[in-house]
Amino acid sequence: VRAGDRIQNTVRGGCYRSAWRAAGRLNALIDEVGFGTGAAEAADRLEEAVVDVARAVEEMRAGLTPIEHYE
């Protein structure tokens, strides 16, 4: 395995993990947020759900290798 392949696999894996975590959070958000939820709360919850995705995009655009685990 070449170094370039390992980097590409890390980027692909980071993308997959970020998307997988966001999908779970978005599904939970759909189940938990009701019609009476205010816009500010809904926006905050939505932003929290995709924080891993936003971070991964920033790192990929900056040329950084994504970290293995987001908390």
C-alpha positions as CSV (number, residue, x, y, z in Angstrom):
1,V,0.0,0.0,0.0
2,R,1.5,3.3,-1.1
3,A,1.4,6.4,1.2
4,G,-0.9,8.2,-1.2
5,D,-3.4,5.3,-1.0
6,R,-3.3,5.4,2.8
7,I,-4.0,9.2,2.8
8,Q,-6.9,8.7,0.3
9,N,-8.4,5.9,2.4
10,T,-8.1,8.1,5.5
11,V,-9.9,10.9,3.7
12,R,-12.6,8.6,2.4
13,G,-12.9,7.0,5.9
14,G,-13.2,10.4,7.6
15,C,-15.8,11.4,5.1
16,Y,-17.8,8.2,5.7
17,R,-17.6,8.5,9.5
18,S,-18.6,12.1,9.5
19,A,-21.6,11.4,7.2
20,W,-22.6,8.3,9.2
21,R,-22.5,10.2,12.6
22,A,-24.5,13.1,11.1
23,A,-27.1,10.8,9.6
24,G,-27.7,9.3,13.0
25,R,-28.0,12.7,14.6
26,L,-30.3,14.0,11.9
27,N,-32.6,11.0,12.2
28,A,-32.8,11.6,16.0
29,L,-33.5,15.2,15.3
30,I,-36.4,14.3,13.1
31,D,-37.8,12.1,15.8
32,E,-37.3,14.6,18.6
33,V,-38.1,18.1,17.2
34,G,-41.8,18.8,17.1
35,F,-43.8,21.4,15.3
36,G,-43.8,23.7,18.3
37,T,-40.0,24.0,18.3
38,G,-38.8,27.5,17.8
39,A,-36.6,28.5,14.9
40,A,-33.6,29.3,17.1
41,E,-33.7,25.9,18.9
42,A,-34.2,24.1,15.7
43,A,-31.3,25.9,14.1
44,D,-29.0,25.1,17.1
45,R,-30.0,21.4,17.0
46,L,-29.5,21.2,13.2
47,E,-26.1,22.8,13.5
48,E,-25.1,20.4,16.3
49,A,-26.2,17.4,14.1
50,V,-23.8,18.3,11.3
51,V,-20.8,19.6,13.3
52,D,-18.7,16.6,12.3
53,V,-19.5,17.2,8.6
54,A,-18.7,20.9,8.7
55,R,-15.4,20.1,10.5
56,A,-14.5,17.4,8.0
57,V,-15.2,19.7,5.0
58,E,-13.0,22.4,6.5
59,E,-10.2,20.0,7.1
60,M,-10.4,18.4,3.6
61,R,-10.4,21.9,1.9
62,A,-7.4,22.9,4.0
63,G,-5.6,19.7,3.0
64,L,-5.6,18.3,6.5
65,T,-6.0,14.6,7.2
66,P,-9.2,14.1,9.2
67,I,-8.8,12.9,12.7
68,E,-10.0,9.4,13.5
69,H,-12.8,10.3,16.0
70,Y,-14.9,13.4,16.6
71,E,-16.4,14.1,19.9
